[in-house]
């Protein structure tokens, strides 16, 4: 007779068998990809069993073990990462590939939340970003004139002086304005040619006023 299987059952997690298997595969994929995930305590305990089995399998790099890992993960890139990057980190360990860190109870349903992560992770050092140097303003150069060194003024000051020195060009008069100017000139000439014209006008107004 076979031995009795005490405490060897798997938690159902309120799912059907097919749904639970697919869920555990997704959890294992996410943990191997990101090396750290947040979930409930019950799910973390079940998914860590599968992840630790995969890491133990990946310690012996062979075609058979790669096929077994691919049957679970269904991702060639992730299988390659498991055998080349993750498994070598646990050469000195025989177990304890993952750890569970408690976070407290979830607001709403009161579920016990935890972080499930790998105990050994690859540390990638980020290089500090170089600060961009601000462009310095150009210093005014010195020009020698007959042995004497005179400092040149700033370019902006020189431009302002050039603008002041240049005469502001007036816009050309239109045809209508030219005609008006010509009429005004002709009328002035007529008035200038008749010096007693204004006196005669005054005399006429005075006579009308006497009447």
Backbone torsions as a table, in degrees:
resi	resn	phi	psi	omega
1	UNK	NA	144.2	179.5
2	UNK	-76.1	159.7	179.4
3	UNK	-69.2	154.4	179.2
4	UNK	-79.1	134.9	-176.9
5	UNK	-92.9	84.5	178.0
6	UNK	-82.7	130.4	176.3
7	UNK	54.8	37.6	179.1
8	UNK	-108.6	0.9	-178.0
9	UNK	-77.4	160.2	177.6
10	UNK	-99.5	145.1	176.7
11	UNK	-69.5	135.5	-177.4
12	UNK	-78.7	-25.2	177.6
13	UNK	59.5	24.4	178.9
14	UNK	67.5	27.9	-178.2
15	UNK	-127.8	160.2	171.3
16	UNK	-73.4	162.1	-174.8
17	UNK	-58.9	-47.2	-178.8
18	UNK	-64.7	-41.2	178.9
19	UNK	-65.2	-40.7	-178.9
20	UNK	-65.7	-41.4	179.3
21	UNK	-63.4	-43.3	178.7
22	UNK	-64.5	-38.4	179.3
23	UNK	-65.4	-42.5	179.4
24	UNK	-64.6	-36.9	177.1
25	UNK	-63.9	-43.7	178.7
26	UNK	-63.6	-39.7	178.2
27	UNK	-62.9	-43.2	179.3
28	UNK	-64.4	-41.8	178.0
29	UNK	-60.0	-48.4	-177.9
30	UNK	-64.0	-38.9	-179.6
31	UNK	-68.4	-41.1	178.8
32	UNK	-70.7	-28.0	179.9
33	UNK	-79.7	-48.3	-174.6
34	UNK	-99.6	-13.2	178.2
35	UNK	66.7	2.9	-179.6
36	UNK	-165.8	126.9	179.2
37	UNK	-139.8	155.8	175.5
38	UNK	-106.8	133.1	-178.6
39	UNK	-159.9	-174.1	177.2
40	UNK	-82.5	162.6	-176.3
41	UNK	-64.5	-41.5	-178.7
42	UNK	-63.9	-42.8	-179.9
43	UNK	-69.8	-37.1	179.6
44	UNK	-64.0	-40.7	-179.4
45	UNK	-64.7	-37.2	180.0
46	UNK	-75.2	-41.8	-176.6
47	UNK	-72.8	-28.1	179.9
48	UNK	-66.7	-29.1	177.2
49	UNK	-61.1	-46.1	-179.0
50	UNK	-67.0	-42.6	-178.3
51	UNK	-64.1	-43.1	-178.9
52	UNK	-68.1	-33.1	175.3
53	UNK	-64.8	-41.2	179.8
54	UNK	-65.8	-40.5	179.9
55	UNK	-67.0	-40.0	176.2
56	UNK	-62.7	-39.3	178.0
57	UNK	-65.3	-37.4	-176.0
58	UNK	-74.9	-12.0	178.6
59	UNK	-68.2	-27.9	174.5
60	UNK	-102.9	99.9	-175.7
61	UNK	-79.2	103.9	177.7
62	UNK	-146.7	168.3	180.0
63	UNK	-63.9	-40.6	-178.9
64	UNK	-62.4	-47.7	-178.6
65	UNK	-67.2	-33.6	177.1
66	UNK	-66.8	-39.3	178.5
67	UNK	-66.5	-40.0	178.7
68	UNK	-62.9	-42.0	179.7
69	UNK	-66.9	-37.2	179.8
70	UNK	-68.1	-33.4	177.6
71	UNK	-59.8	-31.5	-179.8
72	UNK	-86.9	-49.7	-171.4
73	UNK	-83.0	-31.6	-179.8
74	UNK	56.1	38.1	-179.0
75	UNK	-151.4	113.2	-175.6
76	UNK	-66.0	-40.9	-180.0
77	UNK	-63.8	-39.0	-179.3
78	UNK	-70.8	-35.1	175.6
79	UNK	-64.1	-41.9	177.5
80	UNK	-61.9	-42.1	178.7
81	UNK	-64.7	-40.1	179.9
82	UNK	-62.3	-42.7	-176.2
83	UNK	-81.7	-35.1	-174.5
84	UNK	-90.5	-37.2	-172.8
85	UNK	-106.0	-46.1	-171.1
86	UNK	-83.5	-48.7	-176.2
87	UNK	-59.3	-41.2	178.9
88	UNK	-60.9	-23.9	178.9
89	UNK	-68.3	-22.0	-175.1
90	UNK	-110.3	27.8	179.1
91	UNK	-62.7	-39.0	-177.0
92	UNK	-83.1	-5.6	-178.3
93	UNK	-105.2	146.8	173.8
94	UNK	-106.4	-16.3	177.9
95	UNK	-163.7	-175.3	179.3
96	UNK	68.9	47.8	-179.1
97	UNK	-82.4	-17.8	-178.9
98	UNK	-129.3	161.2	174.9
99	UNK	-137.6	153.1	178.8
100	UNK	-115.0	123.8	179.9
101	UNK	-111.1	119.0	-178.9
102	UNK	-71.2	143.9	179.3
103	UNK	-115.2	-18.2	-175.8
104	UNK	113.0	-172.1	-176.2
105	UNK	-93.1	141.8	-178.3
106	UNK	-76.5	138.7	178.9
107	UNK	-73.0	132.0	-180.0
108	UNK	116.2	-73.9	-178.4
109	UNK	-103.5	-6.1	176.8
110	UNK	72.6	22.8	179.7
111	UNK	-70.2	144.7	-179.7
112	UNK	-79.7	109.8	-175.5
113	UNK	-94.5	142.8	179.5
114	UNK	-141.4	168.7	169.9
115	UNK	-112.4	126.9	175.9
116	UNK	-105.2	122.8	-177.6
117	UNK	-143.0	161.5	175.7
118	UNK	-77.1	141.6	-179.2
119	UNK	-73.3	-28.0	176.9
120	UNK	-117.2	127.9	-179.8
121	UNK	-134.7	152.9	179.3
122	UNK	-79.8	124.6	-179.5
123	UNK	-92.0	120.6	178.2
124	UNK	-106.2	114.8	-179.0
125	UNK	-80.8	127.8	178.6
126	UNK	-91.8	128.5	179.0
127	UNK	-73.2	140.2	179.3
128	UNK	-67.8	140.3	-179.1
129	UNK	-72.2	136.9	178.4
130	UNK	-77.4	133.2	178.4
131	UNK	-77.5	135.1	178.9
132	UNK	-74.7	127.5	178.7
133	UNK	-77.8	134.2	179.1
134	UNK	-72.6	139.9	179.6
135	UNK	-68.0	123.4	-179.3
136	UNK	-80.0	142.3	177.7
137	UNK	-68.9	140.2	-178.8
138	UNK	-67.1	132.3	178.1
139	UNK	-78.9	142.3	179.3
140	UNK	-66.3	132.5	-178.8
141	UNK	-80.9	161.2	179.1
142	UNK	-106.1	137.4	-179.4
143	UNK	-117.0	131.3	-180.0
144	UNK	-91.0	128.7	177.6
145	UNK	-126.0	112.9	-179.9
146	UNK	53.6	47.2	175.8
147	UNK	82.2	-13.6	179.2
148	UNK	-99.2	135.2	-179.1
149	UNK	-96.6	121.0	179.1
150	UNK	-119.6	132.9	-179.8
151	UNK	-75.1	131.8	178.4
152	UNK	-77.9	147.7	177.5
153	UNK	-74.2	163.0	179.9
154	UNK	-64.5	149.3	-176.9
155	UNK	-57.2	-39.7	-178.7
156	UNK	-64.1	-40.3	178.6
157	UNK	-63.1	-39.1	179.9
158	UNK	-65.4	-40.2	179.1
159	UNK	-63.4	-41.4	179.4
160	UNK	-62.3	-42.4	179.4
161	UNK	-63.6	-39.5	178.3
162	UNK	-62.7	-38.8	179.8
163	UNK	-66.9	-38.3	178.6
164	UNK	-67.6	-37.4	-176.5
165	UNK	-70.3	-32.7	-177.5
166	UNK	-71.6	132.0	177.3
167	UNK	-70.6	139.5	-179.8
168	UNK	-78.7	118.2	-176.5
169	UNK	-76.0	125.6	178.5
170	UNK	-80.0	149.7	178.4
171	UNK	-73.5	145.8	-177.7
172	UNK	-67.8	139.4	179.5
173	UNK	-68.7	148.5	179.5
174	UNK	-78.0	172.8	-179.4
175	UNK	-64.7	-38.7	-179.8
176	UNK	-64.4	-41.2	178.9
177	UNK	-65.9	-39.3	178.0
178	UNK	-62.2	-40.4	179.6
179	UNK	-66.0	-41.1	178.7
180	UNK	-62.7	-42.0	179.8
181	UNK	-63.4	-40.2	179.0
182	UNK	-64.4	-40.4	178.3
183	UNK	-63.5	-42.6	179.6
184	UNK	-62.9	-41.3	178.5
185	UNK	-63.6	-41.6	-179.1
186	UNK	-65.8	-38.4	178.1
187	UNK	-66.7	-38.7	177.9
188	UNK	-63.7	-39.4	178.9
189	UNK	-64.2	-39.6	179.7
190	UNK	-63.9	-42.7	-179.4
191	UNK	-66.9	-37.7	179.2
192	UNK	-68.0	-32.2	-179.8
193	UNK	-72.9	-20.8	179.6
194	UNK	-116.3	88.0	-176.1
195	UNK	-69.4	-29.6	-177.7
196	UNK	-90.3	8.2	-177.4
197	UNK	-63.7	-45.2	-178.0
198	UNK	-67.7	-37.7	178.8
199	UNK	-63.2	-43.2	178.8
200	UNK	-60.6	-39.9	178.5
201	UNK	-63.0	-43.1	-180.0
202	UNK	-62.8	-39.8	179.9
203	UNK	-62.5	-42.2	-180.0
204	UNK	-61.8	-44.8	-179.5
205	UNK	-64.4	-34.4	-179.4
206	UNK	-68.6	-42.3	179.4
207	UNK	-62.4	-40.6	178.7
208	UNK	-64.0	-36.4	-179.5
209	UNK	-69.5	-33.5	179.5
210	UNK	-66.8	-34.2	178.9
211	UNK	-64.5	NA	NA
